[in-house]
Amino acid sequence: CNSKPPLTLPQYIVPGINSGLARSGEVKSNKEKLSIANVSDEKLINIIGQLMSIYKRFVDGNIIMEPLEHTAMEEELNKPYYGSSVLKHLVQNSSLLGQLDKSGLLENGNTFIEFGSGRGQLTYWLTRAVTDPSTCQFILVDKASHRHKFDNRLRDCEDIELVRLRADIQDLSLAGLSPFLTVQRESVVGISKHLCGAATDLTLRCLTQTLNNSSSELVGILIALCCHHRCDWNSYVGKEFLTEQGFSEEDFNLLTSITSWCTCGSGRPRALDSTSQGDEHSNSPTEPVEGLNKEPSKDQENSSKNSSKDRYSRLQLDQATREEIGRQCKRVLDYGRLIYLRDVTDMDVKLKYYVDPFISLENALLVCTQPVVSG
């Protein structure tokens, strides 16, 4: 049945608080966005050159490959009957727990908030990894309702404090999350396994700006990054960095289009080609990606492929080259997020590769921890 919207919103819901529009006063444009499909050859080549120069200056050589494991998942990973798709997600979760542990974020007493939680698999294993989960709070946030949730397995664990919020991240104010973050000083750790595009930026803004009027404090962030083709200029937190490098809003839209080369080479958004992502992309932005609403006919698809092939051949952009450019584009957008976090917090911020590419091409991780005090 259709549910009616509540007459009174809960205190933790403030419409648009993390959207990026409230502060800047910007208005969303209805103008067609610049993309690979409609950009001129000259503009495309110029943007690629500018992008690769910025990548070499700021990013190249500064992201380490660091796949980790956690003992809490050792038995699960060794079960012989799991297929490759299930194992892929288990390996990612194990490495994320390992990263939390290495970063000093698996502490008793922390409040863990999983954004875009989907079925809650990461939080489920997190309760197994913390030494004493009864001292922690576990909050799951997702705008959709999911069946077969992993948190259902924890219903009989009376000593684990877990709550699931059905909320859009762009409207979530952590200062209003009573009593979980308001009764006493809580150490908050924000986590996520694959936040789709703009949802990452909404989450970063939520964690860094909506705790200010509460007694709790942010002690860490760990977000696996993906779906950069779904990023949005208004919500993107790295606008200042990109603007300083000479990119405009129009250029940003083209950059998000180019990121699709990383995962499918052809320039088609990976949502058209991926069939096994499961619930890891459960919190994609509210608005659909342009061009995904209609399935092209076979004639249109063949014509488009031939046209693209001719164009890429003419511009000397073979598939391997496009994939590398797409990867560099993703990392430049992620570096803008890193700069944002360094500007608005006093934490140490790093980008890492947390699994090998053969596990997932979306293998980048944003880690934010409190600085180590020497002496």
C-alpha positions as CSV (number, residue, x, y, z in Angstrom):
1,C,0.0,0.0,0.0
2,N,1.1,3.6,-0.5
3,S,2.4,5.2,2.7
4,K,1.7,8.7,3.6
5,P,4.6,11.0,4.4
6,P,4.8,11.8,8.2
7,L,3.2,15.1,9.3
8,T,6.2,15.8,11.5
9,L,9.7,14.9,10.5
10,P,12.1,13.4,13.1
11,Q,14.8,15.7,14.4
12,Y,17.5,13.9,12.4
13,I,15.8,14.7,9.1
14,V,16.5,18.2,7.7
15,P,15.6,18.3,4.0
16,G,18.6,19.1,1.8
17,I,21.1,19.7,4.7
18,N,23.9,17.8,2.9
19,S,22.9,18.5,-0.7
20,G,25.5,21.2,-1.2
21,L,22.8,23.6,-2.5
22,A,21.8,25.1,0.9
23,R,25.1,26.8,1.5
24,S,26.0,27.9,-2.1
25,G,22.5,29.0,-3.2
26,E,23.1,27.2,-6.5
27,V,20.2,26.1,-8.6
28,K,20.3,22.9,-10.6
29,S,20.6,23.5,-14.3
30,N,18.4,21.7,-16.9
31,K,20.9,22.3,-19.6
32,E,22.2,19.2,-21.3
33,K,25.4,18.0,-19.7
34,L,28.6,17.7,-21.5
35,S,29.6,14.1,-22.0
36,I,31.7,11.8,-24.2
37,A,28.8,11.5,-26.5
38,N,28.4,15.2,-27.3
39,V,31.8,16.7,-26.8
40,S,34.0,17.8,-29.7
41,D,37.2,15.9,-30.4
42,E,39.3,19.0,-29.6
43,K,37.6,19.5,-26.2
44,L,38.0,15.9,-25.3
45,I,41.7,15.7,-26.1
46,N,42.3,19.0,-24.2
47,I,40.4,17.7,-21.1
48,I,42.4,14.4,-21.2
49,G,45.7,16.3,-21.3
50,Q,44.7,18.6,-18.4
51,L,43.4,15.6,-16.4
52,M,46.6,13.5,-16.9
53,S,48.8,16.5,-15.9
54,I,46.9,16.9,-12.7
55,Y,47.0,13.2,-11.9
56,K,50.8,13.2,-12.4
57,R,51.2,16.2,-10.2
58,F,49.0,15.3,-7.2
59,V,48.1,11.6,-7.3
60,D,50.7,9.5,-9.2
61,G,52.7,7.3,-6.8
62,N,50.7,8.4,-3.7
63,I,48.2,5.6,-3.5
64,I,49.5,2.3,-2.1
65,M,48.0,-1.2,-2.8
66,E,47.1,-2.6,0.6
67,P,44.8,-5.7,0.6
68,L,44.3,-6.8,4.2
69,E,42.3,-9.6,6.0
70,H,40.6,-9.9,9.3
71,T,40.5,-13.0,11.5
72,A,36.8,-12.5,12.1
73,M,36.1,-13.6,8.5
74,E,38.7,-16.3,8.2
75,E,36.3,-19.2,8.6
76,E,33.8,-17.7,6.3
77,L,36.3,-17.1,3.6
78,N,37.5,-20.7,3.7
79,K,34.0,-22.3,3.2
80,P,34.4,-24.3,0.0
81,Y,30.9,-23.9,-1.4
82,Y,30.9,-20.2,-2.1
83,G,31.0,-19.0,-5.7
84,S,33.3,-16.2,-7.0
85,S,30.6,-13.5,-6.7
86,V,30.0,-14.2,-3.0
87,L,33.7,-14.6,-2.3
88,K,34.4,-11.2,-4.0
89,H,32.2,-9.4,-1.4
90,L,33.6,-11.4,1.5
91,V,37.2,-10.5,0.5
92,Q,36.2,-6.8,0.3
93,N,34.6,-6.9,3.7
94,S,37.5,-8.7,5.2
95,S,39.9,-6.1,3.9
96,L,37.7,-3.2,5.1
97,L,37.7,-4.7,8.6
98,G,41.5,-5.1,8.3
99,Q,41.8,-1.5,7.4
100,L,39.6,-0.4,10.3
101,D,41.7,-2.5,12.6
102,K,45.0,-1.1,11.2
103,S,43.7,2.5,11.5
104,G,42.8,2.0,15.2
105,L,39.0,2.4,14.5
106,L,37.9,-1.0,15.8
107,E,37.7,0.3,19.3
108,N,35.3,-0.8,22.0
109,G,32.8,2.0,22.8
110,N,32.7,3.5,19.2
111,T,29.5,4.3,17.4
112,F,29.7,2.9,13.9
113,I,27.4,4.4,11.2
114,E,27.2,2.5,8.0
115,F,26.0,4.7,5.1
116,G,24.2,3.1,2.1
117,S,24.1,0.0,4.2
118,G,22.0,-2.2,1.9
119,R,21.5,-5.5,3.6
120,G,24.0,-4.6,6.3
121,Q,26.6,-7.2,5.6
122,L,29.5,-5.0,6.5
123,T,28.0,-4.1,9.9
124,Y,27.2,-7.7,10.6
125,W,30.8,-8.7,10.2
126,L,31.8,-5.6,12.1
127,T,29.9,-6.8,15.2
128,R,32.1,-10.0,14.9
129,A,35.3,-8.0,14.6
130,V,35.0,-5.6,17.6
131,T,36.3,-7.1,20.8
132,D,33.2,-6.2,22.8
133,P,30.3,-5.2,20.6
134,S,28.1,-4.6,23.6
135,T,30.0,-1.4,24.3
136,C,29.3,-0.1,20.8
137,Q,26.4,1.4,18.9
138,F,25.7,0.2,15.3
139,I,23.6,2.5,13.1
140,L,22.7,1.5,9.5
141,V,21.4,4.2,7.1
142,D,19.8,3.5,3.8
143,K,17.0,5.2,1.9
144,A,15.6,1.9,0.6
145,S,14.1,-1.1,2.4
146,H,15.9,-4.4,1.8
147,R,14.8,-8.0,2.2
148,H,17.1,-10.7,3.8
149,K,18.9,-8.1,5.9
150,F,22.0,-9.4,7.7
151,D,21.0,-7.4,10.8
152,N,18.1,-9.8,11.2
153,R,20.7,-12.4,12.3
154,L,21.5,-10.1,15.3
155,R,17.9,-9.9,16.6
156,D,18.6,-12.4,19.3
157,C,21.7,-10.7,20.5
158,E,20.3,-8.5,23.2
159,D,23.6,-7.0,24.2
160,I,24.2,-5.5,20.7
161,E,22.7,-2.0,20.3
162,L,21.7,-1.7,16.6
163,V,19.3,0.6,14.8
164,R,18.4,0.9,11.1
165,L,17.3,4.3,9.8
166,R,15.4,4.6,6.5
167,A,16.6,8.0,5.4
168,D,18.1,9.8,2.4
169,I,21.7,10.8,3.3
170,Q,21.2,14.3,1.8
171,D,18.6,14.9,4.6
172,L,20.4,13.3,7.6
173,S,21.5,15.5,10.4
174,L,23.5,13.5,13.0
175,A,23.1,16.2,15.6
176,G,19.4,15.3,15.8
177,L,20.0,11.6,16.1
178,S,18.7,11.2,19.6
179,P,19.4,9.5,21.9
180,F,22.3,7.7,20.1
181,L,24.5,10.7,19.6
182,T,23.1,13.3,22.0
183,V,23.0,11.8,25.5
184,Q,26.7,11.5,26.0
185,R,30.0,12.0,24.0
186,E,30.2,9.4,21.4
187,S,33.2,8.6,19.1
188,V,31.7,8.3,15.6
189,V,33.2,6.2,12.8
190,G,31.5,6.5,9.4
191,I,31.9,3.5,7.1
192,S,30.6,2.3,3.8
193,K,31.3,-0.4,1.2
194,H,30.7,1.2,-2.2
195,L,28.7,4.4,-1.9
196,C,27.4,5.3,-5.3
197,G,28.7,8.5,-6.8
198,A,27.1,11.5,-5.2
199,A,26.1,9.5,-2.1
200,T,29.8,9.6,-1.1
201,D,29.8,13.4,-1.1
202,L,26.6,13.6,0.8
203,T,28.0,11.3,3.4
204,L,31.3,13.3,3.8
205,R,29.3,16.5,4.2
206,C,27.0,14.7,6.7
207,L,29.9,13.4,8.8
208,T,31.9,16.6,8.8
209,Q,29.2,19.3,9.1
210,T,26.1,17.9,11.0
211,L,27.9,16.7,14.2
212,N,28.9,20.2,15.1
213,N,25.9,20.9,17.4
214,S,26.2,17.6,19.3
215,S,28.4,16.4,22.1
216,S,29.8,13.6,19.9
217,E,32.9,13.8,17.7
218,L,34.0,12.2,14.5
219,V,37.0,10.0,15.0
220,G,37.3,8.2,11.6
221,I,35.9,7.6,8.1
222,L,36.4,4.6,5.9
223,I,34.6,4.6,2.5
224,A,35.1,2.3,-0.4
225,L,34.6,4.5,-3.5
226,C,32.7,3.7,-6.7
227,C,30.4,4.8,-9.5
228,H,32.0,8.2,-10.2
229,H,29.8,8.6,-13.3
230,R,27.0,9.2,-10.9
231,C,28.7,12.2,-9.2
232,D,26.9,15.5,-9.2
233,W,28.5,19.0,-9.3
234,N,26.2,20.5,-6.7
235,S,26.9,17.8,-4.1
236,Y,30.6,17.1,-5.0
237,V,32.8,18.3,-2.1
238,G,35.9,18.8,-4.1
239,K,34.7,21.7,-6.2
240,E,37.3,24.1,-4.8
241,F,40.2,21.8,-5.8
242,L,38.9,21.2,-9.3
243,T,38.2,24.9,-9.8
244,E,41.7,25.8,-8.7
245,Q,43.0,23.4,-11.4
246,G,41.0,25.2,-14.1
247,F,38.0,22.9,-14.4
248,S,34.5,24.3,-14.7
249,E,31.1,22.7,-13.9
250,E,30.8,21.7,-17.6
251,D,34.3,20.1,-17.5
252,F,33.2,18.2,-14.3
253,N,30.3,16.6,-16.2
254,L,32.6,15.5,-18.9
255,L,35.1,14.1,-16.3
256,T,32.3,12.0,-14.7
257,S,31.5,10.6,-18.2
258,I,35.2,9.8,-18.8
259,T,35.4,7.8,-15.5
260,S,33.2,5.1,-17.1
261,W,36.1,4.2,-19.3
262,C,37.8,2.7,-16.3
263,T,35.3,-0.1,-15.9
264,C,34.1,-0.7,-19.4
265,G,36.5,1.1,-21.8
266,S,33.7,1.8,-24.3
267,G,32.5,5.0,-22.5
268,R,29.1,3.4,-21.8
269,P,28.1,3.8,-18.1
270,R,29.0,0.6,-16.3
271,A,25.4,0.3,-15.0
272,L,24.6,-0.9,-18.5
273,D,27.3,-3.6,-18.5
274,S,27.3,-4.8,-14.9
275,T,25.1,-7.6,-13.8
276,S,26.6,-8.8,-10.5
277,Q,27.0,-5.8,-8.2
278,G,24.5,-7.0,-5.6
279,D,23.5,-4.6,-3.0
280,E,26.8,-2.8,-2.8
281,H,25.3,0.0,-4.9
282,S,22.2,0.3,-2.9
283,N,22.3,4.0,-2.1
284,S,22.8,5.5,-5.6
285,P,21.6,9.1,-6.0
286,T,18.0,9.9,-6.3
287,E,18.2,11.2,-9.8
288,P,18.8,8.7,-12.7
289,V,21.9,9.0,-14.9
290,E,21.2,10.7,-18.1
291,G,20.8,8.3,-20.9
292,L,20.0,5.2,-18.8
293,N,16.2,5.4,-19.0
294,K,15.9,3.9,-22.5
295,E,17.5,0.7,-23.8
296,P,18.9,1.4,-27.3
297,S,17.7,-0.8,-30.2
298,K,20.3,-3.2,-31.7
299,D,20.6,-1.0,-34.8
300,Q,21.2,2.1,-32.7
301,E,23.7,0.2,-30.5
302,N,25.7,-1.1,-33.5
303,S,25.7,2.3,-35.1
304,S,26.9,3.9,-31.9
305,K,29.7,1.3,-31.4
306,N,30.9,1.7,-34.9
307,S,30.9,5.5,-34.6
308,S,32.8,5.3,-31.3
309,K,35.3,2.8,-32.7
310,D,36.0,5.1,-35.6
311,R,36.4,8.1,-33.3
312,Y,38.7,6.4,-30.8
313,S,40.8,5.0,-33.7
314,R,41.1,8.5,-35.1
315,L,42.1,10.0,-31.7
316,Q,44.4,7.1,-30.9
317,L,42.5,6.1,-27.8
318,D,42.5,2.3,-27.8
319,Q,40.6,0.5,-25.0
320,A,43.6,0.0,-22.7
321,T,44.4,3.8,-23.0
322,R,40.8,4.7,-22.2
323,E,40.7,2.4,-19.2
324,E,43.8,4.0,-17.8
325,I,42.5,7.5,-18.5
326,G,39.2,6.6,-16.8
327,R,41.1,5.2,-13.7
328,Q,43.2,8.4,-13.5
329,C,40.0,10.5,-13.7
330,K,38.4,8.6,-10.8
331,R,41.5,9.2,-8.7
332,V,41.6,12.9,-9.5
333,L,37.9,13.2,-8.3
334,D,38.8,11.3,-5.2
335,Y,41.8,13.5,-4.6
336,G,39.4,16.5,-4.5
337,R,37.5,14.7,-1.7
338,L,40.7,14.1,0.1
339,I,41.6,17.8,-0.1
340,Y,38.1,18.7,1.2
341,L,38.6,16.4,4.3
342,R,42.0,17.9,5.0
343,D,40.5,21.4,4.8
344,V,37.5,20.8,7.1
345,T,39.0,18.4,9.6
346,D,42.3,18.0,11.5
347,M,42.6,14.3,10.6
348,D,45.0,12.3,8.5
349,V,43.4,11.5,5.2
350,K,44.7,8.8,2.7
351,L,43.7,7.1,-0.5
352,K,44.5,3.4,-0.7
353,Y,43.7,0.4,-2.9
354,Y,42.2,-2.1,-0.5
355,V,41.7,-5.1,-2.8
356,D,43.4,-6.2,-6.0
357,P,41.8,-5.1,-9.3
358,F,40.9,-8.7,-10.2
359,I,38.6,-8.7,-7.1
360,S,37.0,-5.4,-8.1
361,L,37.9,-2.6,-10.4
362,E,36.3,-0.3,-7.9
363,N,39.0,-0.9,-5.4
364,A,39.8,2.6,-4.0
365,L,39.4,3.4,-0.4
366,L,39.2,6.8,1.5
367,V,40.5,6.5,5.0
368,C,40.3,9.3,7.6
369,T,41.8,8.9,11.0
370,Q,42.8,11.1,14.0
371,P,46.5,12.1,13.8
372,V,49.0,10.2,15.9
373,V,50.3,12.4,18.7
374,S,54.1,12.0,19.0
375,G,56.0,12.1,22.2
